Amino acid sequence: MRERLTISHVGAQGDGVAPGPVFVPLTLAGEVVEAEVRDGRAGDVTLLTPSPERRAAPCPHFGTCGGCALQHWQSEPYLAWKGEQVRLALGRQGLETELRPTVGIPPATRRRLALHARRLGDGAVVLGFKARKSWSLVPIETCVVSDPRLVEALPRLRRIASAVLDHPKSAPTLHVTLTETGLDVDITGVERRSGGLSGDRRMEAIRTAEAADLARLSLAGEVLAMRRAPRVRFGGAEVTLPPGGFLQAVPEAEAAMVERVLDGVKGAKRIADLFCGAGTFTFPLASVAPVLAADAAEGGIAALKAGRAGLKGLSPIEAVARDLFRRPLTPHDLKGIDTVVFDPPRAGAQAQVEQIAASKATTVVGVSCNPVTFARDARVLVDAGFKLEKVTPVDQFLWSAHVELVGTFRR
């Protein structure tokens, strides 16, 4: 039976929410729809009364592709909603702060994609993203959030995918990064229990990568072919990314976050950069003061050290490989550190933040891709005597429900 629903607000996952609650995808506050409702979710939605904030989505795949949830929303209210998600997450922990306007990021700027590959019954290979709330694959021909050079490379990437679809149980994902020296592709999800790729398939993948002029091709971190080292710049340093290594998805978002991190650490005497990766913040921070950089990824630490070698004009950098979840840096390890920057994965950094709270650090800058875990960790710092001075949301993942942020604390 179909029901008429009025959308009260847009929820944290980007769906419209009607009383019940009923989650209605691709809708906005104030809209009236008719839909089939099952287990609190609406399907087969017919829009009866559109919101004045609705606009035409710019991508032909919108609505089926699960990569974007909010292309139909005008920019100003959309960015305000992202800021509101941060305010709500902080409020649930009883935290108030100066919430700066959300930093908007333009389309056609994303430099990293995770493309799923499948072979169809007729033998054709498709690349795409998962459908909304589904494991089904939506083949794509374009992507309006991505750098045009990634879109232009899709035919070449399909040929790469075809070379590794050797086993019916393989479900490859191509992790594609646009670097200053070309495309870096790391492939995961290739069936290994039956022996992995055959020698012939490996050679075919290598030949295809060379024909596609990839900078590097790797298989779950194992380098198969490299014509050029895939390099990026952090501050004044040129760094070769480790295979499958972390990199911020959008250069403009990275620049916005670096700017706010540097603003937060002004006057620092010695800085700890925790969950540092290959040095996204480390090198800019070293323009301010000496830096202790730590991360569990040994490849990232090695890349950071190599990027530091021979680089002049920066303060000293000490880089260590250490699992900060299992072995967080203690107050003893942080002796002499007056400023800490941390940028953990989505799970947050509770164990490490507890150690920071017990240290002598007087300034902390947190970078996060998850306002909920950031708020949890912020509560620990505030309870230890820090004040959360300001938070700036950054819309790195355009038209998705995800929001990044930078927050500054002072003891």
ABEGO torsion letter per residue (X at the ends): XBBBBBBABBBAAGBBBBBOBBBBBGBBBGBBBBBBBBGGBBBGBBBABBBAABBBBABAABGABAABAAAABBAAAAAAAAAAAAAAAAAAAGBBBBBBBBBBBBBGABABBBBBBBBBAAGBBBBBBBBBGBABBBBBABBAABBAAAAAAAAAAAAAAAAABABAABBBBBBBBBBAAEBBBBBBGBBAAAGEBBAAAAAAAAAAAAAAGBABBBBGGBBABBABBBBBBBEABBBBBBBGBBBBABAAAAAAAAAAAAAAABGBABBBBBGAEAGAAAAAAAAABBBBBBBABAAAAAAAAAAABGBBGBBBBBBBBBBAAABBBBAAAABGBABBBBBBBAAEAAAAAAAAAABABABBBBBBABAAAAAAAAAAAAAAGBBBABBBBBBABBGBABBBBBBBBBX
